[in-house]
Amino acid sequence: MTLQNYYQATQKVSLHTAPLDGDITTDVAIIGGGITGVSAALHLAERGYDVALIEAEHIGWGASGRNGGQALPGFGAAQAKLKSLVGAEHAKKLWTLSIEAVDLLHSQIQRLNIPCDPVTGYLHAAIKPRHLRELHEMQEDAAALGTPLGRILVGEELRHRLASPRYIAALEDPIAGHIHPYNYTLGLAAAAQKAGAKLYTQTRVQSLEPGPTITIKTTRGTVRARFALTAGGAYLGDLMRPLAGYIMPVGTYIIATEPRADVARLIPGNEAVADQNFVLDYFRRSADDRLLFGGRVSYSTLPPPSLKTSMLARARRVFPQLADARVEFLWGGNVDISQNRAPHFGRLTSNILFMQGFSGHGVALTGLAGKLAAEAIAGQAERFDLFAAIPHARFPGGRTFRVPALLLATTYFRLADML
Ligand SMILES: Cc1cc2nc3c(=O)[nH]c(=O)nc-3n(C[C@H](O)[C@H](O)[C@H](O)COP(=O)(O)OP(=O)(O)OC[C@H]3O[C@@H](n4cnc5c(N)ncnc54)[C@H](O)[C@@H]3O)c2cc1C
C-alpha cells in the first residue's frame, strides 16, 4: 500500500525544526511531538519552564497528523464504564474535563490563529435498533451530566441532514466537531516554539535513566532534565517497558476522495459523523469538498489487503452517490488502545510522567492532557491525578500474547456489530 496522507498534502502551517546536536540540560524533557507533547511544551514554556521536546520523526508524524480530525468530548470508554471504574462523582469530573478539552481546542485555535478549519457539529448515527437505544441513553446521560446534546433525527429530517440510506437515526451533538488535525498540531508546535520551547526532530530517544536528574540518551546526544513526560502514544514501543503491556497499538485507515461538487449535499450541515459499531465508520467533509472516510482496523498494525477497494466499498455503502468516486489519498496510523479504553496517565517515578491510552479518542483530550501535565509539573496535580487514579490492567497474556488476547475480545464485538 502506498501511504499518502491528505493532511500533509494540505499543510498550511510552516514549522522549522532541527535534530538535537550534542548534549543539553533542561527543566523538562518531552518525548513525542504529537498533540500531547506539543501542548505540554506550549503550556510549560508559557509558564516559564525551559523545555526540550524530542521527536523521532517530525512534528505531527504520529496519530496526531493522521487522524479523522473528529474532536469529541468523552473517552474511548463509555461514561458507564468510567462510573464502574471510579464512581459516579469522579466520573462526572472526568466528563467535565473532557468538555473543557473541546473548549480548550477551540480557544487555542482562536488565540493562536491556527488555520485548521474548525467546524462545530456532529451526528452520532444509528444503523440498527440497538444503536438507536444507545443514542437515547447517550442523550439522557449527557443531559444528566449537565451538557445536553441535541435531537434524535429520523425519517425525512434525517435524510436532509445525512443523505444516506444506511442509517435509521442520528443524534445531534452541538459540542463535538472537526478540524484539520495536522495543521492544528503544527500550529500548537509553532506557538510552543515562539514561547521558547526547543523542538528537536529526527531525534529518537533510546533510553531514560531515572533519578533527581533524568538522563535521556538519544540518537543525537544526551538530554539531562529535572522532569520528563513521555507522550509517544502508540509509537513508544518498548522504550518504557513498564508501560508497554498496558497499551495495544491498533491500525486504522482513512481515504479521501477527489474534491466533488456533490459532497456538500451528502452532509449539508458539515457535521462529522460516526456510527455506533465497535469497528466503526467515521467520516466528514474536508474544507476542499472531499469526503474523508475512516474505518477498518488492523490488530497486527499491518494494512489489510485490498484496503483501497474495501474502504471505497464501505464509503459507497454509506453513500451510494459516490459510485464514480476516486480515492486520491489513503493513509493509516496506529491508535493506543488501553484495555478498558480509558486514558492511561500516571507517574513512573516522582519526576517522570506518562500519558497514553487515548483509545482513538484523543483529538481534543490530548490538548488538555498537555495542559494537565504542565500543571502537575508546576505542582498542581489535582486534575492530572483525577486521570492517574483510573485503574488499568495490562493486556492479558503479557506483551507477547497481547494481540491474540485482544483478537479474542474483539471477535465478540465484531459479532455484536453484525447483530
Ligand atoms: C487513523 C486515525 C484516526 C483517528 N481518528 C480520531 C478521531 O477522529 N478523533 C479522535 O479523537 N481521535 C482519533 N484518533 C486518535 C488520536 O489521533 C490520538 O489519540 C492522538 O493523536 C494521540 O496523540 P499523541 O500526541 O498522544 O500521540 P501521537 O500523535 O501518536 O505522537 C506520538 C509521537 O511520539 C513519537 N515517539 C514515539 N517514540 C519516540 C521515541 N522513542 N523518541 C522520540 N519520539 C518518539 C512518535 O514519532 C510520534 O510522533 C485517530 C488515530 C488514528 C491513527
The ligand as a Gaussian input file, in Angstrom:
#p B3LYP/6-31G(d) Opt

LIG

0 1
 C       -6.147000       6.925000      11.576000
 C       -6.516000       7.507000      12.936000
 C       -7.754000       8.111000      13.082000
 C       -8.098000       8.683000      14.324000
 N       -9.240000       9.427000      14.388000
 C       -9.527000      10.085000      15.539000
 C      -10.642000      10.962000      15.581000
 O      -11.315000      11.215000      14.563000
 N      -10.934000      11.563000      16.768000
 C      -10.175000      11.358000      17.886000
 O      -10.478000      11.935000      18.940000
 N       -9.052000      10.593000      17.854000
 C       -8.707000       9.964000      16.706000
 N       -7.568000       9.216000      16.643000
 C       -6.699000       9.149000      17.825000
 C       -5.845000      10.418000      18.001000
 O       -5.258000      10.751000      16.769000
 C       -4.770000      10.160000      19.058000
 O       -5.411000       9.815000      20.285000
 C       -3.869000      11.349000      19.340000
 O       -3.411000      11.952000      18.160000
 C       -2.664000      10.904000      20.182000
 O       -1.742000      11.974000      20.263000
 P       -0.358000      11.801000      20.990000
 O        0.318000      13.108000      20.954000
 O       -0.570000      11.184000      22.340000
 O        0.433000      10.695000      20.140000
 P        0.993000      10.776000      18.626000
 O        0.352000      11.833000      17.843000
 O        0.950000       9.388000      18.087000
 O        2.503000      11.228000      18.818000
 C        3.471000      10.420000      19.408000
 C        4.829000      10.816000      18.837000
 O        5.850000      10.240000      19.660000
 C        6.945000       9.962000      18.840000
 N        7.795000       8.972000      19.503000
 C        7.463000       7.718000      19.885000
 N        8.539000       7.109000      20.434000
 C        9.558000       8.000000      20.405000
 C       10.930000       7.948000      20.820000
 N       11.476000       6.846000      21.348000
 N       11.686000       9.064000      20.646000
 C       11.154000      10.188000      20.131000
 N        9.879000      10.279000      19.694000
 C        9.093000       9.194000      19.830000
 C        6.309000       9.445000      17.549000
 O        7.203000       9.579000      16.452000
 C        5.066000      10.304000      17.420000
 O        5.251000      11.404000      16.559000
 C       -7.207000       8.602000      15.443000
 C       -5.975000       7.962000      15.279000
 C       -5.626000       7.423000      14.050000
 C       -4.287000       6.767000      13.886000

